[in-house]
Amino acid sequence: TQLLEQSPQFLSIQEGENLTVYCNSSSVFSSLQWYRQEPGEGPVLLVTVVTGGEVKKLKRLTFQFGDARKDSSLHITAAQPGDTGLYLCAGARNYGQNFVFGPGTRLSVLP
Amino acid sequence: ETGVTQTPRHLVMGMTNKKSLKCEQHLGHNAMYWYKQSAKKPLELMFVYSLEERVENNSVPSRFSPECPNSSHLFLHLHTLQPEDSALYLCASSQAYRGIAFFGQGTRLTVV
């Protein structure tokens, strides 16, 4: 049983469409991070959310942290081929350093 | 440029070889990490060095041995690996208790 689950596992959409990916857990996290990873590269940090109910926007990306700090979503508006990659969420418990990663959502945006 | 540099980027080694992976950061961070990323599996934390303390995942085999001579450098020594150890090995750094900020580009390891 994974501590963090992400859905969908795979997503293939056309350029210009909107999408939402989810990160869910039964555990409470003190903070949650989203990363994007391209093939052959390391993950790149997109955002950190720490407050329940928090919403952060990064251009066309909107991140939300659930009120109970157990789940999060990432919404992309008007997806572009450059958004293609593996989207990973990671949670930290008790402000500790044992970050737990989800399995990721692999997004493909077709031109 | 991510601020965290890993070498080599690719490594092929036999099961009887001994090799080392190197990670370097000059971001002033005081915590460094080794992660393993295998196909179809989540990122797995192997070792953490934070504020000069070492924390390890007890499931990591002893054929992996970390070394952190100072806060800017981290090594992963490899010996008598198995084919199932083939994976992308990622180094990361952060300020302690502030979340993981930067990953290196990884070393793609293939054990033959």
Backbone of each chain as ProteinMPNN parsed JSONL, in Angstrom:
{"seq_chain_A": "TQLLEQSPQFLSIQEGENLTVYCNSSSVFSSLQWYRQEPGEGPVLLVTVVTGGEVKKLKRLTFQFGDARKDSSLHITAAQPGDTGLYLCAGARNYGQNFVFGPGTRLSVLP", "coords_chain_A": {"N_chain_A": [[0.85, -1.197, 0.0], [0.649, 2.118, -1.002], [1.778, 5.155, 0.449], [1.243, 7.614, -0.615], [-0.907, 8.301, -3.236], [-1.376, 8.715, -6.711], [-3.363, 10.058, -9.303], [-4.671, 10.528, -12.629], [-2.751, 7.602, -13.613], [-1.629, 7.662, -16.122], [-1.929, 10.111, -18.707], [-3.109, 11.399, -21.657], [-3.446, 14.07, -23.734], [-4.823, 16.615, -25.949], [-3.183, 19.507, -27.226], [-4.033, 22.576, -25.717], [-6.169, 21.725, -24.216], [-7.683, 21.4, -20.931], [-6.643, 20.088, -17.731], [-6.665, 18.006, -14.795], [-4.769, 16.677, -12.177], [-4.331, 14.375, -9.476], [-3.394, 13.961, -6.035], [-3.354, 11.835, -3.413], [-3.883, 10.805, -0.002], [-4.107, 8.921, 3.059], [-2.876, 9.951, 5.139], [-1.785, 12.758, 7.128], [-0.016, 15.593, 6.059], [2.695, 17.799, 6.712], [3.697, 19.453, 4.823], [3.55, 19.722, 1.247], [4.889, 18.884, -1.857], [5.09, 19.565, -5.366], [6.488, 18.219, -8.308], [8.023, 18.298, -11.561], [9.204, 15.988, -13.882], [11.379, 15.317, -16.5], [12.248, 12.996, -19.121], [15.218, 11.218, -18.358], [16.19, 13.165, -16.702], [16.506, 14.906, -13.512], [13.895, 15.424, -11.025], [12.128, 18.55, -11.045], [11.416, 21.116, -8.861], [8.188, 22.433, -8.52], [6.272, 23.658, -6.838], [5.596, 24.36, -3.365], [3.275, 23.563, -0.906], [1.774, 24.448, 2.175], [-0.269, 25.128, 3.916], [-3.481, 24.121, 4.949], [-6.066, 24.08, 2.556], [-4.836, 25.904, 0.98], [-4.162, 27.701, -2.033], [-2.172, 27.895, -4.858], [-0.852, 29.671, -7.615], [0.856, 29.241, -10.644], [1.582, 30.632, -13.329], [0.018, 28.953, -15.853], [-0.578, 26.885, -14.207], [-2.326, 25.597, -11.447], [-2.299, 24.962, -8.082], [-3.614, 23.119, -5.395], [-4.042, 22.601, -1.947], [-5.499, 20.267, 0.148], [-8.069, 20.863, 2.618], [-7.727, 19.314, 4.91], [-5.136, 18.658, 4.721], [-4.383, 16.281, 3.467], [-4.504, 15.743, 0.843], [-4.007, 16.778, -2.562], [-4.226, 18.814, -5.504], [-3.44, 19.365, -8.951], [-3.965, 21.611, -11.434], [-3.97, 22.2, -14.85], [-4.207, 24.671, -17.209], [-5.113, 25.109, -20.581], [-3.186, 23.271, -21.862], [0.165, 22.708, -23.007], [2.56, 21.33, -25.359], [5.046, 21.477, -24.102], [4.444, 20.969, -21.487], [4.533, 18.32, -21.11], [5.502, 15.451, -19.287], [6.585, 13.759, -16.246], [4.661, 14.044, -13.462], [5.153, 14.535, -10.139], [4.123, 14.113, -6.784], [5.053, 14.918, -3.445], [5.162, 14.277, -0.001], [5.714, 15.6, 3.27], [6.03, 14.574, 6.595], [5.305, 15.642, 9.894], [7.14, 17.715, 9.819], [9.464, 16.541, 9.211], [12.209, 14.898, 7.494], [11.821, 12.754, 5.943], [10.715, 12.42, 3.109], [7.928, 11.385, 1.32], [7.251, 10.017, -1.77], [4.818, 10.08, -4.37], [3.709, 7.789, -6.974], [3.533, 9.104, -9.36], [2.147, 10.955, -12.174], [2.03, 10.434, -15.52], [2.159, 12.646, -18.039], [1.169, 13.432, -21.301], [1.186, 15.746, -23.793], [-0.207, 16.369, -26.771], [0.64, 17.87, -29.885]], "CA_chain_A": [[0.0, 0.0, 0.0], [1.452, 3.324, -1.1], [1.347, 6.222, 1.336], [0.715, 8.649, -1.492], [-1.389, 7.785, -4.514], [-1.607, 9.759, -7.705], [-4.247, 9.647, -10.387], [-4.499, 9.191, -13.207], [-1.368, 7.162, -13.763], [-1.234, 8.16, -17.437], [-2.892, 11.038, -19.277], [-2.702, 11.898, -22.957], [-4.444, 15.053, -24.156], [-4.451, 17.495, -27.048], [-2.781, 20.871, -26.89], [-5.137, 23.509, -25.508], [-7.136, 21.176, -23.262], [-7.41, 21.559, -19.496], [-6.544, 18.803, -17.047], [-6.391, 18.005, -13.35], [-4.207, 15.437, -11.623], [-4.615, 14.324, -8.049], [-2.456, 13.323, -5.123], [-4.205, 11.518, -2.268], [-3.313, 9.994, 1.06], [-4.872, 8.846, 4.301], [-2.029, 10.582, 6.161], [-1.684, 14.212, 7.137], [1.329, 16.055, 5.755], [3.008, 19.166, 7.126], [3.864, 20.194, 3.57], [3.466, 18.863, 0.076], [5.564, 19.479, -3.014], [4.865, 19.036, -6.707], [7.653, 18.277, -9.168], [7.907, 17.765, -12.91], [10.432, 15.312, -14.285], [11.46, 14.953, -17.904], [13.056, 11.766, -19.278], [16.658, 11.334, -18.21], [16.548, 14.295, -15.86], [15.978, 14.864, -12.165], [12.667, 16.209, -10.815], [12.275, 19.984, -10.813], [10.379, 21.573, -7.945], [7.24, 23.411, -9.054], [5.625, 24.42, -5.767], [5.41, 23.768, -2.045], [2.096, 24.056, -0.192], [1.923, 24.091, 3.585], [-1.461, 25.469, 4.691], [-4.705, 23.484, 4.479], [-6.903, 24.959, 1.755], [-4.003, 26.845, 0.219], [-4.152, 27.649, -3.498], [-1.062, 28.645, -5.451], [-0.89, 29.697, -9.07], [2.135, 29.417, -11.317], [1.187, 30.814, -14.728], [-1.163, 28.17, -16.202], [-0.71, 25.791, -13.246], [-2.966, 25.944, -10.181], [-2.09, 23.914, -7.09], [-4.465, 23.262, -4.224], [-3.795, 21.69, -0.829], [-6.773, 20.002, 0.788], [-8.271, 21.467, 3.944], [-7.204, 18.415, 5.934], [-3.716, 18.445, 4.38], [-4.163, 14.888, 3.088], [-4.576, 15.568, -0.591], [-3.662, 17.965, -3.342], [-4.507, 18.708, -6.938], [-2.724, 20.249, -9.882], [-4.791, 21.883, -12.606], [-3.253, 22.902, -15.918], [-5.095, 25.309, -18.179], [-4.578, 25.252, -21.948], [-1.922, 22.531, -21.846], [1.074, 22.836, -24.14], [3.484, 20.18, -25.441], [6.116, 21.645, -23.116], [3.998, 20.487, -20.17], [4.726, 16.875, -21.085], [6.468, 14.986, -18.299], [6.094, 12.993, -15.1], [4.34, 14.938, -12.365], [5.307, 13.839, -8.875], [3.865, 14.822, -5.542], [5.828, 14.403, -2.324], [4.678, 14.813, 1.258], [6.582, 15.528, 4.45], [5.24, 14.441, 7.82], [5.902, 16.125, 11.144], [8.254, 18.6, 9.479], [10.665, 15.726, 9.115], [12.883, 14.904, 6.212], [11.537, 11.545, 5.191], [9.694, 12.774, 2.147], [7.331, 10.256, 0.62], [6.855, 10.377, -3.126], [3.824, 9.303, -5.076], [4.236, 7.11, -8.168], [3.574, 10.037, -10.479], [1.231, 10.955, -13.317], [2.781, 10.708, -16.754], [1.327, 13.477, -18.919], [1.619, 13.645, -22.676], [0.378, 16.75, -24.476], [0.041, 16.21, -28.209], [0.426, 19.119, -30.643]], "C_chain_A": [[0.879, 1.238, 0.0], [0.885, 4.388, -0.18], [0.702, 7.341, 0.555], [0.301, 8.01, -2.81], [-1.651, 8.951, -5.448], [-2.492, 9.202, -8.808], [-4.465, 10.808, -11.338], [-3.018, 8.829, -13.312], [-0.793, 7.688, -15.068], [-2.323, 9.086, -17.956], [-2.33, 11.567, -20.585], [-3.789, 12.822, -23.472], [-3.913, 15.865, -25.327], [-4.048, 18.872, -26.505], [-4.012, 21.763, -26.768], [-6.19, 23.003, -24.521], [-6.708, 21.487, -21.816], [-7.338, 20.189, -18.848], [-6.306, 19.027, -15.556], [-5.828, 16.652, -12.964], [-4.27, 15.534, -10.106], [-3.539, 13.551, -7.286], [-3.215, 13.098, -3.822], [-3.502, 10.624, -1.264], [-4.289, 9.913, 2.221], [-4.098, 9.503, 5.44], [-2.059, 12.095, 6.027], [-0.226, 14.599, 6.9], [1.516, 17.498, 6.219], [3.263, 20.045, 5.901], [3.801, 19.201, 2.418], [4.101, 19.613, -1.09], [5.091, 18.808, -4.293], [6.138, 19.258, -7.517], [7.248, 17.841, -10.566], [9.25, 17.183, -13.31], [10.346, 14.949, -15.759], [12.39, 13.754, -18.04], [14.548, 12.035, -19.162], [17.123, 12.468, -17.337], [16.019, 14.085, -14.447], [14.695, 15.677, -12.049], [12.989, 17.67, -10.546], [11.109, 20.449, -9.958], [9.512, 22.637, -8.597], [6.688, 24.29, -7.935], [5.667, 23.635, -4.474], [4.169, 24.389, -1.426], [2.159, 23.572, 1.241], [0.645, 24.303, 4.4], [-2.68, 24.768, 4.097], [-5.582, 24.472, 3.736], [-6.143, 25.932, 0.876], [-4.119, 26.607, -1.279], [-2.993, 28.5, -3.993], [-1.152, 28.55, -6.955], [0.502, 29.996, -9.61], [1.828, 29.434, -12.801], [-0.068, 29.98, -15.015], [-1.403, 27.003, -15.233], [-1.324, 26.31, -11.947], [-2.861, 24.748, -9.246], [-3.007, 24.183, -5.901], [-4.096, 22.197, -3.195], [-5.115, 21.497, -0.118], [-6.849, 20.585, 2.192], [-7.643, 20.633, 5.051], [-5.728, 18.079, 5.718], [-3.403, 16.971, 4.103], [-4.12, 14.702, 1.58], [-4.28, 16.887, -1.287], [-4.03, 17.723, -4.793], [-3.679, 19.721, -7.698], [-3.589, 20.39, -11.115], [-3.958, 22.673, -13.612], [-4.275, 23.413, -16.921], [-4.396, 25.423, -19.524], [-3.207, 24.587, -22.073], [-1.148, 22.708, -23.148], [2.015, 21.634, -24.186], [4.636, 20.269, -24.445], [5.731, 21.218, -21.708], [4.182, 18.981, -20.035], [5.795, 16.489, -20.068], [5.8, 14.151, -17.23], [5.879, 13.966, -13.952], [4.305, 14.139, -11.065], [4.848, 14.719, -7.722], [4.669, 14.141, -4.437], [5.34, 15.069, -1.055], [5.694, 14.636, 2.37], [5.697, 15.461, 5.679], [6.015, 14.98, 9.009], [7.14, 16.991, 10.908], [9.559, 17.834, 9.382], [11.222, 15.694, 7.713], [12.692, 13.607, 5.454], [10.383, 11.842, 4.254], [9.228, 11.53, 1.43], [6.857, 10.727, -0.738], [5.719, 9.491, -3.603], [4.436, 8.68, -6.318], [4.25, 7.988, -9.408], [2.436, 9.876, -11.467], [2.057, 11.316, -14.539], [1.858, 11.387, -17.75], [1.981, 13.618, -20.283], [0.671, 14.626, -23.341], [0.752, 16.736, -25.947], [-0.242, 17.506, -28.952], [-0.719, 18.995, -31.63]], "O_chain_A": [[1.739, 1.406, 0.865], [-0.331, 4.516, -0.038], [-0.269, 7.947, 1.006], [1.07, 7.268, -3.42], [-2.086, 10.024, -5.031], [-2.385, 8.037, -9.192], [-4.449, 11.962, -10.91], [-2.147, 9.677, -13.117], [0.364, 8.104, -15.131], [-3.504, 8.877, -17.679], [-1.227, 12.111, -20.628], [-4.935, 12.402, -23.63], [-2.728, 15.816, -25.656], [-4.525, 19.316, -25.46], [-4.915, 21.715, -27.603], [-7.014, 23.783, -24.045], [-5.549, 21.79, -21.534], [-7.912, 19.229, -19.362], [-5.823, 20.074, -15.125], [-6.344, 15.611, -13.371], [-4.263, 16.623, -9.533], [-2.887, 12.644, -7.804], [-3.67, 14.054, -3.194], [-2.651, 9.805, -1.613], [-5.191, 10.742, 2.346], [-4.592, 9.602, 6.563], [-2.323, 12.636, 4.953], [0.684, 14.0, 7.473], [0.599, 18.314, 6.126], [3.058, 21.258, 5.955], [3.978, 17.997, 2.602], [3.879, 20.809, -1.281], [4.736, 17.629, -4.297], [6.778, 20.307, -7.44], [6.269, 17.116, -10.748], [10.297, 17.798, -13.107], [9.368, 14.353, -16.21], [13.229, 13.519, -17.171], [15.077, 12.957, -19.784], [18.324, 12.718, -17.233], [15.192, 13.205, -14.206], [14.434, 16.535, -12.892], [13.99, 17.991, -9.904], [9.95, 20.205, -10.292], [10.015, 23.613, -9.154], [6.64, 25.514, -8.064], [5.762, 22.408, -4.477], [4.025, 25.611, -1.42], [2.546, 22.434, 1.506], [0.496, 23.711, 5.469], [-2.894, 24.811, 2.885], [-5.822, 25.578, 4.22], [-6.741, 26.694, 0.116], [-4.169, 25.466, -1.739], [-2.843, 29.661, -3.611], [-1.481, 27.502, -7.51], [1.218, 30.866, -9.114], [1.812, 28.392, -13.456], [-1.128, 30.278, -14.465], [-2.335, 26.222, -15.426], [-0.897, 27.333, -11.413], [-3.288, 23.646, -9.589], [-3.156, 25.322, -5.46], [-3.869, 21.037, -3.539], [-5.792, 22.478, 0.192], [-5.834, 20.774, 2.862], [-7.094, 21.173, 6.011], [-5.152, 17.293, 6.469], [-2.332, 16.471, 4.445], [-3.745, 13.637, 1.091], [-4.301, 17.957, -0.678], [-4.132, 16.584, -5.248], [-3.28, 20.764, -7.181], [-3.91, 19.398, -11.77], [-3.328, 23.676, -13.273], [-5.107, 22.653, -17.415], [-3.224, 25.79, -19.593], [-2.204, 25.245, -22.35], [-1.722, 22.838, -24.229], [2.243, 20.989, -23.163], [5.145, 19.243, -23.993], [6.589, 21.116, -20.832], [4.003, 18.431, -18.948], [6.854, 17.113, -19.994], [4.603, 13.87, -17.295], [6.816, 14.639, -13.521], [3.529, 13.195, -10.916], [5.141, 15.914, -7.682], [4.93, 12.939, -4.493], [5.125, 16.281, -1.026], [6.435, 13.653, 2.409], [4.724, 16.206, 5.792], [7.228, 14.797, 9.113], [8.071, 16.99, 11.714], [10.638, 18.422, 9.463], [10.735, 16.407, 6.835], [13.335, 13.385, 4.429], [9.226, 11.555, 4.559], [10.037, 10.717, 0.985], [6.143, 11.724, -0.843], [5.663, 8.304, -3.283], [5.567, 9.006, -6.679], [4.903, 7.659, -10.398], [1.838, 8.806, -11.583], [2.7, 12.365, -14.586], [0.902, 10.788, -18.243], [3.177, 13.884, -20.4], [-0.527, 14.36, -23.44], [1.882, 17.051, -26.319], [-1.245, 18.17, -28.687], [-1.027, 19.951, -32.342]]}, "seq_chain_B": "ETGVTQTPRHLVMGMTNKKSLKCEQHLGHNAMYWYKQSAKKPLELMFVYSLEERVENNSVPSRFSPECPNSSHLFLHLHTLQPEDSALYLCASSQAYRGIAFFGQGTRLTVV", "coords_chain_B": {"N_chain_B": [[20.939, 24.419, -15.4], [20.889, 23.112, -12.277], [21.973, 23.502, -9.81], [22.691, 21.368, -8.332], [24.997, 18.951, -8.904], [25.651, 15.946, -10.536], [27.832, 13.218, -11.034], [29.062, 10.19, -12.542], [26.945, 10.834, -15.477], [25.992, 8.629, -16.753], [26.468, 5.153, -16.17], [27.885, 2.019, -16.604], [28.317, -1.043, -15.167], [29.967, -4.046, -14.113], [28.999, -6.902, -12.151], [30.975, -7.471, -10.346], [32.407, -5.217, -10.019], [33.688, -2.171, -8.456], [32.473, 0.986, -7.865], [31.924, 4.564, -7.687], [29.451, 7.037, -7.1], [29.083, 10.523, -7.516], [28.11, 13.559, -5.938], [27.484, 17.018, -5.855], [26.935, 20.15, -4.335], [26.566, 23.655, -4.253], [24.911, 25.387, -2.945], [24.627, 26.166, -0.426], [23.119, 24.534, 1.149], [22.176, 22.369, 3.89], [21.474, 19.752, 4.022], [21.565, 16.622, 2.445], [20.688, 14.129, 0.019], [20.224, 10.73, -1.099], [18.395, 9.179, -3.627], [16.624, 6.463, -5.123], [15.393, 5.666, -8.284], [13.36, 3.535, -9.88], [12.001, 1.834, -12.722], [8.535, 2.154, -12.956], [8.185, 2.379, -10.216], [7.777, 4.262, -7.183], [9.832, 7.108, -6.261], [12.496, 6.242, -4.148], [13.693, 6.793, -0.987], [17.034, 6.588, -0.021], [19.29, 7.373, 1.586], [19.925, 9.963, 3.986], [21.716, 12.848, 4.774], [21.816, 15.106, 7.237], [22.401, 18.077, 8.817], [24.788, 17.026, 9.7], [24.058, 14.554, 10.637], [23.286, 11.154, 9.957], [20.726, 9.451, 8.271], [19.169, 6.472, 7.432], [17.459, 4.34, 5.074], [16.321, 1.362, 6.136], [15.963, -0.754, 4.465], [17.776, -0.684, 2.449], [20.311, -2.343, 0.726], [23.544, -3.51, 1.964], [25.474, -3.298, 0.046], [25.409, -0.819, -0.977], [26.929, 2.132, -0.059], [27.045, 5.116, 1.629], [28.78, 8.294, 1.685], [29.615, 11.297, 3.236], [31.605, 13.756, 3.167], [31.605, 16.504, 3.665], [29.331, 19.311, 3.908], [28.801, 19.933, 1.298], [29.349, 17.894, -0.452], [28.626, 14.623, -1.578], [28.764, 11.129, -1.666], [28.131, 7.963, -3.23], [29.009, 4.827, -2.7], [29.548, 1.903, -4.528], [29.374, -1.609, -4.638], [29.763, -4.954, -5.722], [27.212, -5.148, -7.041], [23.829, -5.996, -8.076], [21.908, -7.055, -10.961], [19.287, -6.087, -10.595], [19.687, -3.717, -9.332], [19.98, -1.803, -11.175], [19.079, 1.388, -12.184], [17.847, 4.803, -11.964], [19.769, 6.977, -10.184], [19.36, 9.442, -7.901], [20.478, 12.5, -6.588], [19.829, 14.906, -4.052], [19.358, 18.146, -2.557], [18.765, 20.29, 0.278], [17.652, 22.895, 2.511], [17.76, 21.962, 5.852], [14.806, 20.5, 7.096], [13.223, 22.091, 5.501], [12.133, 21.164, 3.215], [12.574, 19.488, 0.069], [14.483, 21.024, -2.283], [16.139, 21.039, -4.598], [17.038, 18.761, -7.126], [19.614, 16.713, -8.495], [20.686, 15.841, -11.865], [20.806, 13.168, -12.043], [22.192, 9.82, -12.093], [22.327, 7.405, -14.452], [22.339, 4.128, -13.919], [23.529, 1.019, -14.963], [23.66, -2.348, -14.367], [25.494, -5.074, -15.309]], "CA_chain_B": [[21.785, 24.338, -14.197], [20.002, 22.95, -11.145], [22.659, 23.773, -8.561], [23.172, 20.088, -7.813], [25.682, 18.298, -10.02], [25.954, 14.543, -10.314], [28.694, 12.549, -12.003], [28.818, 10.418, -13.967], [25.528, 10.831, -15.875], [25.688, 7.251, -17.119], [27.477, 4.219, -15.687], [27.645, 0.601, -16.806], [29.301, -1.768, -14.376], [29.767, -5.467, -13.889], [28.589, -7.232, -10.786], [32.137, -7.565, -9.453], [33.103, -3.919, -9.981], [33.452, -1.169, -7.424], [32.408, 2.329, -8.438], [31.327, 5.565, -6.807], [28.704, 8.151, -7.665], [29.439, 11.76, -6.828], [27.124, 14.642, -5.965], [28.072, 18.257, -5.35], [26.048, 21.316, -4.359], [27.146, 24.877, -3.7], [23.751, 26.225, -2.683], [24.588, 26.473, 1.002], [22.185, 23.652, 1.845], [22.793, 21.564, 4.948], [20.95, 18.389, 3.967], [21.738, 15.993, 1.128], [19.916, 12.89, -0.046], [20.282, 9.812, -2.232], [17.155, 8.516, -3.964], [16.661, 5.505, -6.228], [14.172, 5.681, -9.085], [13.262, 2.394, -10.786], [10.83, 1.878, -13.597], [7.238, 1.793, -12.39], [8.183, 2.446, -8.754], [7.993, 5.63, -6.687], [11.158, 7.456, -5.759], [12.76, 5.58, -2.874], [14.774, 7.423, -0.23], [18.054, 5.638, 0.421], [20.074, 7.945, 2.68], [19.862, 11.4, 4.224], [22.672, 13.48, 5.679], [21.221, 16.384, 7.607], [23.046, 18.666, 9.989], [25.859, 16.094, 10.05], [23.537, 13.258, 11.074], [22.916, 10.286, 8.835], [19.526, 8.641, 8.429], [19.108, 5.577, 6.288], [16.358, 3.429, 4.885], [16.855, 0.062, 6.554], [15.811, -1.761, 3.423], [18.833, -0.538, 1.448], [21.357, -3.363, 0.949], [24.851, -3.006, 2.395], [26.338, -3.079, -1.114], [25.387, 0.631, -1.177], [27.542, 2.762, 1.107], [27.166, 6.553, 1.405], [29.816, 9.042, 2.376], [29.376, 12.733, 3.147], [32.769, 14.367, 3.817], [31.249, 17.859, 4.108], [27.936, 19.608, 3.558], [28.654, 20.207, -0.134], [29.683, 16.728, -1.254], [28.01, 13.359, -1.178], [29.153, 10.014, -2.521], [27.487, 6.669, -3.034], [29.959, 3.794, -3.106], [28.836, 0.726, -5.005], [30.215, -2.804, -4.808], [29.071, -6.233, -5.946], [25.794, -4.878, -7.291], [23.031, -6.968, -8.791], [21.184, -6.44, -12.09], [18.08, -5.366, -10.14], [20.082, -2.404, -8.838], [19.954, -0.873, -12.308], [18.057, 2.401, -11.911], [18.316, 6.193, -11.962], [20.111, 7.371, -8.816], [19.205, 10.896, -7.819], [20.943, 13.225, -5.411], [19.063, 16.132, -3.825], [19.795, 18.926, -1.396], [17.8, 21.254, 0.793], [17.879, 23.353, 3.875], [17.151, 20.972, 6.731], [13.427, 20.712, 7.513], [12.541, 23.08, 4.664], [11.654, 20.556, 1.986], [13.574, 19.233, -0.97], [14.406, 22.104, -3.257], [16.835, 20.783, -5.856], [17.563, 17.46, -7.47], [20.576, 16.624, -9.579], [20.148, 15.256, -13.08], [20.775, 11.729, -11.885], [23.131, 8.893, -12.745], [21.65, 6.201, -14.964], [23.225, 2.999, -13.637], [23.166, -0.283, -15.524], [24.518, -3.416, -13.848], [25.444, -6.198, -16.26]], "C_chain_B": [[20.886, 24.258, -12.969], [20.659, 23.341, -9.854], [23.171, 22.515, -7.914], [23.739, 19.306, -8.997], [26.032, 16.872, -9.655], [26.876, 14.036, -11.417], [28.919, 11.109, -11.585], [27.317, 10.463, -14.268], [25.07, 9.425, -16.226], [26.827, 6.358, -16.64], [27.011, 2.802, -15.964], [28.725, -0.138, -16.031], [28.932, -3.238, -14.245], [29.487, -5.731, -12.429], [29.765, -7.328, -9.828], [32.875, -6.236, -9.312], [32.828, -3.15, -8.704], [33.493, 0.194, -8.093], [31.806, 3.273, -7.409], [30.584, 6.608, -7.616], [29.022, 9.383, -6.826], [28.335, 12.795, -6.985], [27.741, 15.861, -5.296], [27.031, 19.37, -5.402], [26.747, 22.487, -3.681], [26.032, 25.894, -3.481], [23.668, 26.63, -1.224], [23.608, 25.618, 1.782], [22.903, 22.791, 2.866], [22.2, 20.171, 5.054], [21.118, 17.862, 2.553], [21.167, 14.582, 1.176], [20.351, 12.041, -1.239], [18.916, 9.157, -2.384], [17.422, 7.527, -5.1], [15.327, 5.581, -6.963], [14.227, 4.532, -10.085], [12.012, 2.554, -11.626], [9.598, 1.408, -12.834], [7.214, 1.747, -10.86], [8.347, 3.889, -8.324], [9.45, 5.852, -6.308], [11.343, 6.881, -4.353], [13.935, 6.266, -2.183], [15.743, 6.357, 0.249], [18.768, 6.17, 1.669], [19.838, 9.446, 2.748], [21.028, 11.775, 5.118], [22.13, 14.866, 5.965], [21.866, 16.884, 8.883], [24.05, 17.693, 10.602], [25.355, 14.802, 10.678], [23.128, 12.448, 9.857], [21.674, 9.479, 9.204], [19.453, 7.727, 7.222], [17.836, 4.741, 6.286], [16.894, 2.025, 5.153], [16.737, -1.021, 5.492], [16.897, -1.677, 2.35], [19.938, -1.552, 1.733], [22.71, -2.738, 1.265], [25.818, -2.822, 1.234], [26.309, -1.614, -1.572], [25.912, 1.293, 0.091], [27.711, 4.26, 0.851], [28.338, 7.144, 2.173], [29.555, 10.515, 2.166], [30.504, 13.459, 3.868], [32.535, 15.793, 4.293], [29.862, 18.169, 3.565], [27.72, 19.828, 2.068], [28.834, 18.975, -1.01], [29.074, 15.465, -0.674], [28.415, 12.291, -2.18], [28.257, 8.811, -2.228], [28.431, 5.619, -3.6], [29.183, 2.508, -3.396], [29.786, -0.451, -5.109], [29.358, -4.047, -4.858], [27.575, -6.038, -6.118], [25.152, -6.007, -8.079], [22.313, -6.285, -9.953], [19.951, -5.655, -11.655], [18.4, -4.008, -9.516], [20.156, -1.363, -9.96], [18.789, 0.095, -12.127], [18.667, 3.784, -12.144], [18.554, 6.584, -10.499], [20.177, 8.89, -8.77], [19.731, 11.424, -6.497], [20.084, 14.482, -5.279], [19.645, 16.865, -2.625], [18.713, 19.906, -0.987], [18.349, 21.89, 2.065], [17.128, 22.377, 4.777], [15.765, 21.425, 7.169], [12.693, 21.765, 6.69], [11.993, 22.458, 3.386], [12.746, 20.404, 0.957], [13.428, 20.279, -2.055], [14.99, 21.703, -4.596], [17.296, 19.341, -5.969], [18.674, 17.63, -8.506], [19.925, 15.95, -10.779], [20.149, 13.737, -13.04], [21.92, 11.008, -12.575], [22.332, 7.671, -13.162], [22.622, 5.04, -14.837], [22.667, 1.727, -14.258], [24.168, -1.307, -15.011], [24.365, -4.631, -14.761], [26.142, -7.429, -15.684]], "O_chain_B": [[20.194, 25.223, -12.646], [19.959, 23.505, -8.856], [24.016, 22.586, -7.022], [23.034, 19.038, -9.97], [26.628, 16.61, -8.61], [26.715, 14.384, -12.586], [28.965, 10.821, -10.39], [26.505, 10.159, -13.394], [23.908, 9.07, -16.026], [27.995, 6.742, -16.691], [25.894, 2.421, -15.612], [29.915, 0.117, -16.22], [27.761, -3.617, -14.263], [29.715, -4.874, -11.575], [29.572, -7.272, -8.614], [33.854, -6.141, -8.572], [31.879, -3.431, -7.972], [34.444, 0.514, -8.806], [31.252, 2.843, -6.396], [31.034, 7.015, -8.688], [29.203, 9.306, -5.61], [27.704, 12.891, -8.038], [28.439, 15.741, -4.289], [26.325, 19.516, -6.4], [27.429, 22.324, -2.669], [26.174, 27.08, -3.779], [22.753, 27.35, -0.824], [23.292, 25.921, 2.933], [24.095, 22.514, 2.73], [22.396, 19.483, 6.055], [20.847, 18.567, 1.581], [21.159, 13.93, 2.22], [20.791, 12.569, -2.261], [18.344, 8.648, -1.419], [18.317, 7.724, -5.921], [14.263, 5.562, -6.343], [15.031, 4.545, -11.016], [11.095, 3.302, -11.286], [9.629, 0.384, -12.152], [6.317, 1.14, -10.274], [8.99, 4.671, -9.025], [10.199, 4.905, -6.068], [10.475, 7.011, -3.49], [15.039, 6.316, -2.725], [15.343, 5.356, 0.843], [18.836, 5.483, 2.688], [19.589, 10.109, 1.742], [21.299, 11.097, 6.109], [21.997, 15.696, 5.066], [21.874, 16.195, 9.903], [24.154, 17.55, 11.82], [26.154, 14.027, 11.205], [22.677, 12.998, 8.852], [21.581, 8.906, 10.29], [19.659, 8.177, 6.095], [17.23, 4.475, 7.324], [17.81, 1.562, 4.475], [17.347, -2.084, 5.612], [16.936, -2.508, 1.442], [20.446, -1.617, 2.852], [22.99, -1.599, 0.89], [26.887, -2.241, 1.42], [27.084, -1.215, -2.441], [25.404, 1.046, 1.184], [28.449, 4.641, -0.057], [28.816, 6.584, 3.159], [29.3, 10.947, 1.042], [30.382, 13.752, 5.057], [33.196, 16.248, 5.226], [29.287, 17.362, 2.835], [26.578, 19.903, 1.615], [28.504, 19.011, -2.196], [29.015, 15.27, 0.54], [28.409, 12.521, -3.389], [27.707, 8.668, -1.136], [28.63, 5.529, -4.812], [28.306, 2.091, -2.64], [30.896, -0.304, -5.619], [28.367, -4.177, -4.14], [26.77, -6.672, -5.436], [25.829, -6.852, -8.666], [22.127, -5.068, -9.934], [19.604, -4.656, -12.286], [17.492, -3.237, -9.207], [20.37, -0.178, -9.702], [17.647, -0.327, -11.94], [19.845, 3.913, -12.477], [17.638, 6.524, -9.679], [20.941, 9.527, -9.495], [19.464, 10.867, -5.433], [19.66, 15.055, -6.283], [20.333, 16.277, -1.79], [17.864, 20.299, -1.787], [19.37, 21.468, 2.608], [15.989, 22.011, 4.489], [15.567, 22.575, 7.561], [11.66, 22.279, 7.12], [11.438, 23.171, 2.55], [13.74, 21.129, 0.987], [12.371, 20.404, -2.672], [14.398, 21.996, -5.635], [17.867, 18.776, -5.036], [18.664, 18.577, -9.292], [18.766, 15.539, -10.723], [19.559, 13.089, -13.906], [22.531, 11.521, -13.512], [21.736, 6.988, -12.329], [23.615, 4.973, -15.561], [21.49, 1.401, -14.098], [25.376, -1.154, -15.197], [23.265, -5.146, -14.959], [26.2, -8.469, -16.34]]}, "name": "protein", "num_of_chains": 2, "seq": "TQLLEQSPQFLSIQEGENLTVYCNSSSVFSSLQWYRQEPGEGPVLLVTVVTGGEVKKLKRLTFQFGDARKDSSLHITAAQPGDTGLYLCAGARNYGQNFVFGPGTRLSVLPETGVTQTPRHLVMGMTNKKSLKCEQHLGHNAMYWYKQSAKKPLELMFVYSLEERVENNSVPSRFSPECPNSSHLFLHLHTLQPEDSALYLCASSQAYRGIAFFGQGTRLTVV"}
